[in-house]
Amino acid sequence: MSSGKRKTAMSPQELLKALTLSGDEELDIEIRHWVLWDRNEATLNQVTGAVKEEDWDVLRIRLCSRIQYLGTGMRGGMRAGFDSINDVVIIGAAQGICAYMMDFYPSIQKRTEQGVVVGYDGRYNSKRFAQLIAAVFLNNDFKVLLFSRMVPTPFIPFTIVTLKCLAGVIVTASHNPKEDNGLKVYWTNGAQVMDPHDQRINEYIGKNLEPKASSWELSMLDGNPLLEDPYRLIFPQFYAAVKKLIPPTFLESNECSQLRFVYTPLHGVGFPFMREAFYQARLKPLIPVPEQKDVDPEFPTLQKPNPESGREALRLAIKKAEQEHCTLVLANDPDGDRLAVAELDPRGRWKVFTGNELAALLGWWALESYKVRVAKPQVSNCIMIGSVIGSRILASMARVEGFVYVEGMPSFPWMANRALELEKAGRTVLFAFEDCFGYMFGMAIPDKDGIGPAMQLATMACHLRSSRNVTLIEKLREIYETYGFHSSLSSYLEAESSEVIDDIFERIRKSTEDFGYPKSILEGEFEVVHVRDLTTGLDTSYSDRKAKMPVDPSTHMITFTFTNGFIVTLRVDAQAQVPMIKVNAEIAGLPEEQDWEDLQEKLNRMTNAVIEEFLQPEDYGLIDPRKASV
C-alpha cells in the first residue's frame, strides 16, 4: 500500500461523476464516502478500479463492514476498505480516540502538558500511520511524544508511566503476517485499555470516521511546538528500570559467566534493544541470526513471524547456535513484547520451551531474585498472576512458598490492570504471564515485555550454570519434582458459522437433566467436580455458585475441573478471523505423582475425550485445520 497522496487530476466530485455505481443504495453510499474521503492514490485506485470492473461483491465486503477496536487493539490487512487497515481507517481511529480523550480529559492544560505518546514498529506503513495519528492529536492541541524511530511495544507503556502521559498508541500488528498492521491503545495508568474504555473508543471511532482535511497534513509535524521525540530521554530510563530488578550479586555472576546466547528478533525491531539489555546486565554480547537481525517488513525467512510457531520460527536461530556451539536461543516477536526460548539438552536435542514452561521458570526466578534483592522479603504479600487458560504451575508453587496466585481473564489488559490495582493496594506484584509467550516481570512496564524478561531469563541461566551447573531444562524438572508435574495442550476447531458454535455451547449447558452440564467423560472414568461458565456467571466451586471473574454474555467460555487435576477450558476467540472454538487443557499432578508419562497420556486421552464428547466435531462439522493440512 503506497503512502502517497492522491495524484489524480480529477476532484473527488468529478471522479464520482465519472463512475457508474452499483445501484445498491448501501454500497453506493460507502463508495461515495471512500472516493470523497481517501487522499491516498493507491487505496483510492483499488476502490475506483473495482467500481469500473463492477466487482460489487468485493466492494461490499471491503466497504459495508467496519473493522472494530477490540480489547487488544485493532488489526487487519493493509488494503482499501473500511474493514481493513489504511490511511482512512487509521485517521478515523485516531480521531475517535482523540475525541474520547477530549471528553474524558476536558482540561486543555492536561492535554498540552501531559499529552500522548505515539510509537511504531518496522512493518510497511507503520511510520506513516504513526505520523497521521500524531497529526490528529496535534490538531486538537495535544502534546505528542512521537518516537522518531522504531521502538518495541513495551516502550509505550513505560513512557506513559515515566512521563505521566494521558495515553499512548503503538502502530503494530505484533506477530501477524506481513500483510497486516494495526494499533493498540494504552491508558493513563500505562496498561492497555479495557472495558469500558475499549468499548467507548469503538463508539467514538464510529462517530468520527470521516477524515478531516487537517488530519492529512503531515507538514504540521515540522517544527510544531507541541511535538517532541522522547527517545533519548526514555531509552536510558527504560534500562535503568529493568536493571533494578536484577540483584547486584547476579550482575556480577553474569559478568563472570561464559554462557552465550543466540538471538533473533524475527526481522522485527528487537536487536538493538536486546543488545543494550545484555550490555546493561553484563551478559556476553548476543550472537544475532544474520538473516533475521535487521528489520524487514517482508519477513523473508519465515512463513509466520510468530514465536508461537515453535521450532519453525526458531529454525535459523537453532542452526546458528549449532554453528557457534551455543546451547541457548532467545527470540522476540517482531514488536518485541514476547519471548521464546530453546535450549540444547545433553543428548544433543533442542527443547523449545512452551509459554507455560517459561512461566514456571520465570515465576520461580521472580521469587528467588525478590528474596535476594529485598532486605526483608515479605513473600506472603507477593502476587503472581496468570490466566484461566494458562498453566496452574504458579498456583501450585504459591501453595508451597506462601505467595498469592491470582487467576484472571485471558488477556494482558486485564492482568496488567489487575496488577496495578493490587500494587495500589500495597501488594508486591512479582510476575504475570499468558501462555502465548507474554511475560510481565515486576511493575516497571504494566504490559507484556520481551526485553526485561529476556534479561532475567539469561541471568537465571547464568546463575544456575555458575552456581550449580544446572541447565534450564534441569531446573524445570526440579520445579515439577517440587510442586508437581504440569503439562498443557492447546488446540482449536473451526466451525462453519458462529451459529453452529452457539448451538454447541447451548447443548453443553443442557447435557444432563438435573445439572445441565456434562458430569463425566469416558463412560464415567473421570468425573467433573466443578464448572465455571463465564457466559452465564455460574461457578460451582463457590457455595453461592456465582463466578468471581468478569462475566460476558456475548461470548462463550466454560471451564471444567475434573477429579484428577485435569482442567479444560472451551472458549470462543472473538478476534479470530474464522469462527472457532479454542481448547486449553492442563493436567496438574501432585509432587508425589512421579509417573509423568502416565500423566501426559491421561492429558492426551482426556483432552481428546472432551473434544469428542462435549464438542462432537463430526456431528457439527468442526474441522481441525492442522490435521486437515497434514
Backbone hydrogen bonds, N-H to C=O, Kabsch-Sander energy under -0.5 kcal/mol:
donor,donor_aa,acceptor,acceptor_aa,energy
6,R,39,R,-2.4
15,L,11,S,-2.6
16,L,12,P,-2.2
17,K,13,Q,-1.9
18,A,14,E,-1.5
19,L,15,L,-0.6
19,L,16,L,-1.2
21,L,19,L,-0.7
25,E,23,G,-0.8
28,D,24,D,-3.2
29,I,25,E,-2.0
30,E,26,E,-1.6
31,I,27,L,-2.4
32,R,28,D,-2.4
33,H,29,I,-2.4
34,W,30,E,-2.5
35,V,31,I,-2.6
36,L,32,R,-2.5
37,W,33,H,-2.3
38,D,34,W,-2.8
41,E,4,G,-0.6
41,E,39,R,-0.7
44,L,40,N,-2.5
45,N,41,E,-2.4
46,Q,42,A,-1.3
47,V,43,T,-1.6
48,T,44,L,-2.8
49,G,45,N,-2.4
50,A,46,Q,-1.6
51,V,47,V,-2.1
52,K,48,T,-2.5
53,E,49,G,-1.7
54,E,51,V,-1.4
55,D,50,A,-2.9
56,W,54,E,-1.8
59,L,55,D,-2.0
60,R,56,W,-2.5
61,I,57,D,-1.8
62,R,58,V,-2.5
63,L,59,L,-2.9
64,C,60,R,-1.8
67,I,82,F,-2.6
70,L,68,Q,-0.8
70,L,73,G,-2.5
73,G,70,L,-1.8
74,M,183,L,-2.6
76,G,181,N,-2.2
78,M,179,E,-3.0
79,R,77,G,-1.0
79,R,85,I,-0.8
82,F,62,R,-1.1
83,D,62,R,-1.5
84,S,81,G,-1.3
85,I,77,G,-2.9
86,N,84,S,-0.5
90,I,86,N,-2.8
91,I,87,D,-2.7
92,G,88,V,-2.3
93,A,89,V,-2.6
94,A,90,I,-2.7
95,Q,91,I,-2.9
96,G,92,G,-2.2
97,I,93,A,-2.7
98,C,94,A,-2.7
99,A,95,Q,-2.5
100,Y,96,G,-2.3
101,M,97,I,-2.3
102,M,98,C,-2.3
103,D,99,A,-1.7
104,F,100,Y,-2.4
105,Y,101,M,-3.3
108,I,106,P,-0.5
111,R,107,S,-1.8
112,T,108,I,-2.3
113,E,109,Q,-2.0
114,Q,110,K,-2.7
115,G,110,K,-1.4
116,V,143,K,-2.4
117,V,167,A,-1.8
118,V,145,L,-2.6
119,G,169,V,-2.4
121,D,171,V,-1.8
126,S,123,R,-1.8
129,F,125,N,-2.8
130,A,126,S,-2.3
131,Q,127,K,-2.2
132,L,128,R,-2.4
133,I,129,F,-2.3
134,A,130,A,-2.4
135,A,131,Q,-2.4
136,V,132,L,-1.9
137,F,133,I,-1.9
138,L,134,A,-2.6
139,N,135,A,-2.3
140,N,136,V,-0.7
140,N,137,F,-0.8
141,D,138,L,-1.8
142,F,137,F,-2.2
143,K,111,R,-2.9
144,V,226,L,-2.9
145,L,116,V,-3.2
146,L,144,V,-1.0
146,L,228,E,-2.0
147,F,118,V,-2.4
147,F,145,L,-0.6
151,V,120,Y,-1.8
153,T,335,D,-2.6
155,F,152,P,-1.8
156,I,153,T,-2.1
158,F,154,P,-1.7
159,T,155,F,-2.1
160,I,156,I,-2.2
161,V,157,P,-2.1
162,T,158,F,-2.7
163,L,159,T,-2.8
164,K,160,I,-0.8
165,C,160,I,-1.4
166,L,115,G,-3.2
167,A,115,G,-0.8
168,G,186,Y,-2.2
169,V,117,V,-2.5
170,I,184,K,-2.1
171,V,119,G,-2.3
172,T,170,I,-0.8
172,T,182,G,-1.0
176,N,173,A,-2.5
180,D,177,P,-1.9
181,N,76,G,-2.4
183,L,74,M,-2.2
184,K,170,I,-1.9
186,Y,168,G,-3.0
187,W,191,A,-3.0
190,G,187,W,-2.2
193,V,185,V,-2.2
197,H,194,M,-1.5
198,D,194,M,-0.8
200,R,196,P,-2.4
201,I,197,H,-2.9
202,N,198,D,-2.0
203,E,199,Q,-2.0
204,Y,200,R,-2.8
205,I,201,I,-2.6
206,G,202,N,-1.8
207,K,203,E,-0.9
208,N,204,Y,-0.5
208,N,205,I,-1.5
215,S,212,K,-1.1
216,W,212,K,-0.5
216,W,213,A,-1.2
217,E,214,S,-1.0
218,L,216,W,-1.4
220,M,217,E,-1.1
221,L,218,L,-1.9
222,D,219,S,-1.6
223,G,221,L,-0.7
224,N,221,L,-0.8
227,L,224,N,-1.9
228,E,144,V,-2.7
234,I,230,P,-2.8
235,F,231,Y,-2.8
237,Q,233,L,-0.8
238,F,234,I,-2.8
239,Y,235,F,-1.5
240,A,236,P,-2.0
241,A,237,Q,-2.1
242,V,238,F,-2.0
243,K,239,Y,-2.0
244,K,240,A,-1.2
245,L,242,V,-0.8
246,I,243,K,-2.0
250,F,247,P,-1.3
251,L,247,P,-1.6
252,E,248,P,-2.0
253,S,249,T,-1.6
254,N,250,F,-2.1
255,E,251,L,-1.8
256,C,252,E,-1.4
257,S,253,S,-1.4
262,V,328,L,-2.5
263,Y,287,I,-2.4
264,T,330,L,-1.8
267,H,292,Q,-1.8
268,G,265,P,-1.1
269,V,334,P,-2.4
273,F,270,G,-0.6
274,M,270,G,-2.7
275,R,271,F,-2.7
276,E,272,P,-1.5
277,A,273,F,-1.7
278,F,274,M,-2.4
279,Y,275,R,-1.7
280,Q,276,E,-2.7
281,A,277,A,-1.9
282,R,279,Y,-1.2
283,L,278,F,-2.6
284,K,259,L,-0.5
287,I,261,F,-2.6
289,V,263,Y,-1.7
292,Q,289,V,-1.7
293,K,289,V,-1.0
296,D,267,H,-2.1
299,F,296,D,-2.0
302,L,299,F,-1.6
306,N,304,K,-2.0
309,S,306,N,-2.3
310,G,307,P,-1.6
312,E,309,S,-1.1
313,A,310,G,-0.5
314,L,310,G,-1.5
315,R,312,E,-0.9
318,I,314,L,-2.8
319,K,315,R,-2.0
320,K,316,L,-2.3
321,A,317,A,-2.4
322,E,318,I,-2.2
323,Q,319,K,-1.8
324,E,320,K,-2.0
325,H,322,E,-0.7
326,C,321,A,-3.0
329,V,342,A,-2.7
330,L,262,V,-2.8
331,A,340,A,-2.3
332,N,264,T,-1.9
333,D,338,R,-0.7
336,G,333,D,-2.2
339,L,437,F,-1.8
340,A,331,A,-2.7
342,A,329,V,-2.1
343,E,351,K,-2.2
344,L,327,T,-2.3
345,D,349,R,-3.2
348,G,345,D,-2.4
351,K,343,E,-3.1
352,V,350,W,-0.6
353,F,341,V,-1.8
353,F,351,K,-0.8
358,L,354,T,-2.2
359,A,355,G,-1.6
360,A,356,N,-1.9
361,L,357,E,-2.0
362,L,358,L,-3.2
363,G,359,A,-2.7
364,W,360,A,-2.1
365,W,361,L,-2.4
366,A,362,L,-2.5
367,L,363,G,-1.7
368,E,364,W,-2.2
369,S,365,W,-3.1
370,Y,366,A,-1.6
371,K,367,L,-2.1
372,V,368,E,-1.5
373,R,369,S,-2.7
374,V,370,Y,-2.3
379,V,377,P,-0.6
381,N,378,Q,-1.7
382,C,379,V,-1.8
383,I,428,T,-2.7
384,M,404,V,-2.2
385,I,431,F,-2.1
386,G,406,V,-2.4
388,V,408,G,-2.0
390,G,387,S,-1.2
396,S,392,R,-2.0
397,M,393,I,-2.1
398,A,394,L,-2.4
399,R,395,A,-1.7
400,V,396,S,-0.9
400,V,397,M,-0.5
401,E,397,M,-2.9
402,G,398,A,-2.5
404,V,382,C,-2.7
406,V,384,M,-2.9
406,V,404,V,-0.5
407,E,405,Y,-0.5
408,G,386,G,-2.1
411,S,409,M,-2.3
415,M,411,S,-2.0
416,A,412,F,-3.2
417,N,413,P,-2.1
418,R,414,W,-2.5
419,A,415,M,-2.5
420,L,416,A,-2.2
421,E,417,N,-1.9
422,L,418,R,-2.4
423,E,419,A,-2.5
424,K,420,L,-2.3
425,A,421,E,-1.4
426,G,423,E,-1.8
427,R,422,L,-2.5
428,T,381,N,-1.9
429,V,427,R,-0.7
430,L,383,I,-2.6
430,L,428,T,-0.8
431,F,383,I,-1.0
432,A,440,M,-1.7
433,F,385,I,-1.7
434,E,438,G,-2.3
437,F,435,D,-0.7
438,G,434,E,-1.2
439,Y,437,F,-0.5
440,M,432,A,-2.8
441,F,439,Y,-0.5
442,G,430,L,-1.7
442,G,440,M,-0.7
447,D,445,I,-2.4
449,D,439,Y,-2.5
450,G,336,G,-1.7
455,M,451,I,-2.0
456,Q,452,G,-2.1
457,L,453,P,-2.8
458,A,454,A,-2.5
459,T,455,M,-2.1
460,M,456,Q,-2.8
461,A,457,L,-2.5
462,C,458,A,-2.3
463,H,459,T,-2.7
464,L,460,M,-2.8
465,R,461,A,-2.1
466,S,462,C,-2.7
467,S,463,H,-2.6
468,R,464,L,-1.8
469,N,464,L,-0.7
469,N,465,R,-0.9
470,V,464,L,-1.8
475,K,471,T,-2.2
476,L,472,L,-2.5
477,R,473,I,-1.8
478,E,474,E,-2.0
479,I,475,K,-2.3
480,Y,476,L,-2.1
481,E,477,R,-2.4
482,T,478,E,-2.0
483,Y,479,I,-2.9
484,G,480,Y,-2.3
487,S,587,I,-1.9
489,L,585,A,-2.8
491,S,583,V,-2.3
493,L,581,I,-2.3
494,E,623,I,-3.4
495,A,579,P,-2.7
501,I,497,S,-1.3
502,D,498,S,-2.3
503,D,499,E,-2.2
504,I,500,V,-2.1
505,F,501,I,-2.4
506,E,502,D,-2.4
507,R,503,D,-2.3
508,I,504,I,-2.2
509,R,505,F,-1.9
510,K,506,E,-0.5
510,K,507,R,-1.1
511,S,508,I,-1.2
511,S,516,G,-1.7
512,T,516,G,-2.0
516,G,512,T,-0.6
517,Y,515,F,-0.9
521,I,526,F,-2.0
525,E,521,I,-0.7
525,E,522,L,-1.3
526,F,521,I,-1.6
528,V,519,K,-3.3
529,V,561,T,-3.3
530,H,561,T,-1.7
532,R,559,T,-2.6
533,D,538,L,-2.9
534,L,532,R,-0.6
534,L,557,M,-2.3
537,G,533,D,-2.3
538,L,533,D,-1.1
539,D,545,R,-1.3
540,T,531,V,-2.5
542,Y,539,D,-1.4
545,R,542,Y,-1.4
547,A,537,G,-2.5
552,D,534,L,-2.8
555,T,552,D,-1.6
558,I,570,L,-2.6
559,T,532,R,-3.1
560,F,568,V,-3.0
561,T,530,H,-2.5
562,F,566,F,-3.1
563,T,527,E,-1.8
565,G,562,F,-1.1
567,I,586,E,-2.8
568,V,560,F,-2.2
569,T,584,N,-2.8
570,L,558,I,-2.9
571,R,582,K,-2.1
572,V,556,H,-2.0
573,D,580,M,-0.8
574,A,572,V,-0.8
576,A,573,D,-1.4
581,I,493,L,-2.7
582,K,571,R,-3.1
583,V,491,S,-3.3
584,N,569,T,-2.3
584,N,582,K,-0.5
585,A,489,L,-2.9
585,A,583,V,-0.5
586,E,567,I,-2.5
587,I,487,S,-2.3
588,A,565,G,-2.2
589,G,485,F,-3.7
589,G,587,I,-0.6
593,E,590,L,-2.0
594,Q,592,E,-1.3
596,W,594,Q,-1.7
599,L,595,D,-1.6
600,Q,596,W,-2.6
601,E,597,E,-2.3
602,K,598,D,-2.2
603,L,599,L,-2.4
604,N,600,Q,-2.2
605,R,601,E,-2.6
606,M,602,K,-3.1
607,T,603,L,-2.3
608,N,604,N,-2.3
609,A,605,R,-2.2
610,V,606,M,-2.5
611,I,607,T,-2.3
612,E,608,N,-2.5
613,E,609,A,-3.3
614,F,610,V,-2.3
615,L,610,V,-1.1
615,L,611,I,-0.8
616,Q,611,I,-0.9
620,Y,616,Q,-1.7
621,G,617,P,-0.7
621,G,618,E,-0.6
622,L,617,P,-2.3
623,I,494,E,-2.3
627,K,624,D,-0.7
628,A,624,D,-2.3
629,S,625,P,-1.4
630,V,627,K,-0.9
